[in-house]
Amino acid sequence: MIMDINSKLRALNAALPGKGRLKVSVWGDSLMLGVVLDDAAERYRIIRENAVSMCSNAVKATIENFSKFGCTVTKGKQRLLSHLDKGKPCDVVILEYGGNDCDMQWDAISAQPGLDHAPKVPLKQFSAMIQDMIDALVSHGTVPMLTNLPPLHPDRYLNWICRDGLSRENILSFLGDAHHIYRHQERYSLEVSRLARENECRLLDVRSAFLDHGDYGAFICKDGIHPNVKGQMLIRETLMAFMDKYMPGITLQPA
């Protein structure tokens, strides 16, 4: 099945240069929506100059952003398939999921750390749904491209989830150590990279862009998860270079 997808995807990629002005859509969660945490108010907001909007203003392409705050791959797949069924044409779809899928029910863990607790979307289910989305896009003549995850900051994230009184001791008892949060999230990012490799999809490697900086925490909000304004700028730079390389027909416009 994957070999069949691979051959179809090669043909779709080969046809991109002849399409002229490309139609691109982005499907993901708060990362691509441009959500940041207002540290003073401890409230989330969408910044106008986020990575996707800044790219939209700098390339000759039609870019639609269907990302949704808090979206998991389960909801994302439903929304994408419904969109495809409406027959709306699109040349390239960028998929970005995993950050919410790997999240845990921390209140339940705080209350009963000795029990088994599953993430919102277990890894195998997450992987299968991303594969379903890849298959559906290719079957509709659309090129799927995947995005891995920026690294979370484990200490900040643990502080954030415990800020309203959850038991830090109990959560650490369940985790073993705070850095287990990092490793757990990393597994979802690595799974996206594996799926990109096996399906011969282009991979927007935002994780490396963050880790290339010695103190990647400078690009992460107080909650330890969301990229801050500087992080959105970093994603924008990475996305621009990615689009320029892998989407023929997109001409960078003067700043």
N, C-alpha and C positions, 0 to 999 in steps of 0.2 A: 504493500500500500504506500509506504513512504517513498519507495523508488518511483512509483507512478506520480506521486506529488512532486518529487524532485524534478522529474523530466518536464512536467507541466510548468513548474515554476521557472525553470531555465528558459523555456520558450517565452514566458511572460516577461521576464527580465530582459531578454533579448529584444522584445518589442517596445520597451519603454522609450528608447531614443526617438522613435518615429511618432510619438504621441503629442509632441509639442508641449503646450501648457498642461502640466499634470494636475490631476485632481487627487489630493491627498487628504486622508482623514486620520485623526488620532483618537484612539479608544483606550482609556485608562482610568486612573483614579486621581487623587489630589496632586500627585507629582506633576502630571502633565496639565492639570487644570490650573496650576499656579497658586496653590494654597500655601500660605505661610502663617506662622503663629505670631500674633502681636504679643510680645513678651510682657509688656506692661499690663495690658488688659487680660492676658491669658485667653484670648479669643482668636479663632481662625478667620482669615479673610483671604480673598482672591486678589492678587495684585494684578493691575492692568498690564504692566510690562513684565509678563511671565515668558518663559522660554518659547512656548508655541506661538504666542501673539507676536513676539519680537521677530521670530522667524517668518511669520506670515507677512510682516511688513517689509521684509528684506529679500524675498525671493519672488520670482515670476511663476507662481503656482497658486492654485486655489486650495487653501488648507482649511478644513473644518475640524473643530475640536469637540468631540463627543465625550470627553472625560467627565467623570462624575465623582464628587467627594464621597469617600467611604465605599466606593464600588469594589466588590470582589469579582473574581473571574466568573462566578456563577451568574451574577446579575449582568456582567459585561457580555457574556456569551448570549444570554437571552436578548439583550438589546441589539447586539450586532446581527444576530440571525434574523430578527424582526426587520431590521433595516435592510438587510440583503434581500429579504423576501419582497420588499417594496420595489425592487428593481432599480434603485438609484445607482448610477454608474460611479465608479471610483477606480483610479489607477493603482494607488498604493494605500495600504492601511498600516499604520504603526500601532502595535499592541503593547500596552504597558500595564501589567498586573503583578500582584504578588505581595505588595506591602500590607494590604488589608487581609489578604487570604491567610498569611502566616500568623496573624494576630491571635492572641489567646483571650479567654474569658478570665481576666485577672481577678475580678471580684470572687468568682467561684474558686479560683486557685488560692486566693487569700483566705477564704473560709475553710477550704478542705484541701490542703496541699498534698496530702497523702494519696489522693485519688488520681486516676489517669485523666488527663485533660487534653482534648484534641484542639488543634487550631481551627479557625473558622472554616477553612477549606483544607483538608489534609493534602499532603504533597502529591500523592498519586492521583487524587481527584483533580487537583490543580493542573497537573501535567496533562491529564487526559482532556481537560476542557480547553487548554491552550492548543493542543493538537487538533481538537475538533474545529476550533476557530481558524486555524491554518488551513485545514482541509476545505472548510466552507468557502474561505476567501479565494483559494486557488480554483475551486470548482466554479466560482462566479467570475473568473478571469481577472482577479485582483491580486496584486503582489503583496503578501504579508511581510512586514518587517517587525522584529521584536526588540524590546527594550529590557535590559536587566535593571537591577535595583541599586540606587545609591546606598552606601553603607549606613546603618543606623549607629547612633552613639549610645552604647549600652548603659553607661552610668547615668546619663541624662534621661534616658528612656525609663529606667527603673525609678528614678526620682519622680518622673512625671506621673507614672501610673500609681505611685504611692502617695501622691500629693494630697488626696482627699481622705486619707485614713486607712487605706488598705495596708495589710501587715507586710512590711518589708521582709521581716524574718521568715514568715510563711512562704512568701513568693521565692525568696532565695533558697529555702528548703526544697521547694519543688524544682527549681532551676539547677541547683548545684552551685552555680556561680553566676554573676551578672553577665559575663561574656557569653554564656549559653544563649542569651537573647540574640547576640550578634551572629553566632554560628547557626542558629535556627533560621533566622532571616536569610542568611547567606545561602542556605540550601535551596531556597526558592529562586534566588537569583541565579545560582548555578544550574538549576533545572531549566530556566529560560534559555541560558546559554547553550545547554545541551540540545534542547529542542531546535534552536536556531541552527546549530551545527548539523544535526541529523536531517533536518528538512532543507538544508542549504538556503536558509533565510538570512538576510542581512541582519546584523545585530548592532543596535545602538548601545555602545558600551559606556553607559554613564558611570557605572561603578568604578571603572579604572580611572575615569576623569577625576573623581573625588579622591581616590586612594593615591593618585599621583602626587597629591599634596600631603606633605608630612603631617600637618594638622588639619585633617579633613573636617574636624569639628567646627572650624571657622565658617563652614558652609552649611551647617545644620542648625535648626532652630533649638530653642530651649527644651522642647519636648523630646529631642533626640531622634526624631523620625523625619520630619519635613525639612527639605532644603529651605534655607532662608533666602533673602533677596540675592545675596552673593551666589548662593547655590543655584538659583534659577538662572542667573547670568552664566554660570559654568555649564549648565545643561544647554542653554541657548548656543554657546560656542560649540559644544560637542554636537548638537543637532545640526547646526549650520554646516559644519565640516562633513558630517555624515550625509546630508542631503546633497551637498555639492559633489560628493564622490559617487554616490549610488543612485541618484535620480537625474539621469540625463535630461536636458531640457530646462532645468532650473538654472537661471542665470542670476547671480548675486547682483543686487542693485546697490548703487552708492549709498553709504550710510547717511 
